[in-house]
Amino acid sequence: MGEKEVVRPLDDAVRAATATLTATGVPTAAADAEALARHVLDGDSSDAFDDPAERAFADLVRRRAQRVPLAHLTGRVPFRQVELLVGPGVFVPQPETASVVQWVVDAVRARRWAAPLMVDLCTGTGTIACTLANELPTATAHAVEQDLDALAWARRNTDARARAGDSRVHLHHGSAGDALPELNGQVDLVVSNPPYVATTETHIPQPEVVEHDPAVALWAGADGLDVVREVERAARRLLKPGGLVVVEHSDRQGQTAPALFLDAGGWTEVADHRDQDGHDRFVTARWTRPRHRKQPPGRPATGWGRSQDVSPRHAGRSVE
């Protein structure tokens, strides 16, 4: 009496769940079945489910088969070396963003920046800012998010880091375009994973994205670049000369996103990069202070040069 009633060996339950998820089109069926099993067991090393665990697992598998995101079912998602809290109301971090983070880490290390100052625009859950702070121990990151639901999730993640003794991620409520004027001309690197799905898009993302991720994190105008344009303008304002910008984009924007930076002027070393699956994924560029335009004889200065000036105007301070 009192002993657990073993209903099914764990391996059998996971295999059956994998078959169910595969039949409903889940692309990562086996991995998701294992993740749900681990979530139900919650650290228990048992190789079998008892009856309550079996019922809980079956319910989670049913909901995953309905394409509820795995992260919404477990409440967390692993990303590189960190684990992020996530749930309804915020965009679920995707594996392709790891390529963006890796480029940033490599760039910072190659330049031997002693204490880089970074800004993460459209931070969502705080994915990029928290990951970079974890992998670059001398960096300071300012994370900006406009949507209040997403901001709440980012706050959970930055607070978790602070409780663990790392307070180098500073969270701010605001839009990408107007972010952090106190840091104008002082930032080494601006990085962003903004909304980039075009409203005219014929390619339909996975059901998990369309049905469960918030619309504000997805749609960005007829060409999908409306928020990328905001990020470009903010980056030219925030970056010091020689600073870098890194922006994730759709795999169908490998030409249009770099063209945006080339057309804007003031950027050099504009390049597009592929993710781990070989898809066009993010654009990088280096900011250089543009030269003042020479005025024709007899015409007053127009202020063109001043509008491009990214020199510091405020002493650095906390802007939370």
Buried (B, 14 or more C-beta within 10 A) or exposed (E): EEEEEBBBEBEEBBEBBBEBBBEBEBEBBBEBBBBBBBBBBEEEEEEBBBEEBBEBBBEBBEBBBEBBBBBBBBEBBEBBEBEBBBBBBBBBBBEBBBBBBBBBBEBBEEEEBEEBBBBBBBBBBBBBBBBBBBBBEEBBBBBBBBBEBBBBBBBBBBBBBEEEEBEBBBBBBBBBBEBBEBBBBBBBBBBBBBBBBBEEBEEEEBBBBEEBBBEBBBBBBEBBBBBBBBBBBBBBBBBBEEBBBBBBBBBBBBEBBBBBBEEBEBBEEBEBBBBEEEEBBBBBBBBBBBEEEEEEEEEEEEEEBEEBBBEEEEEEEEBE
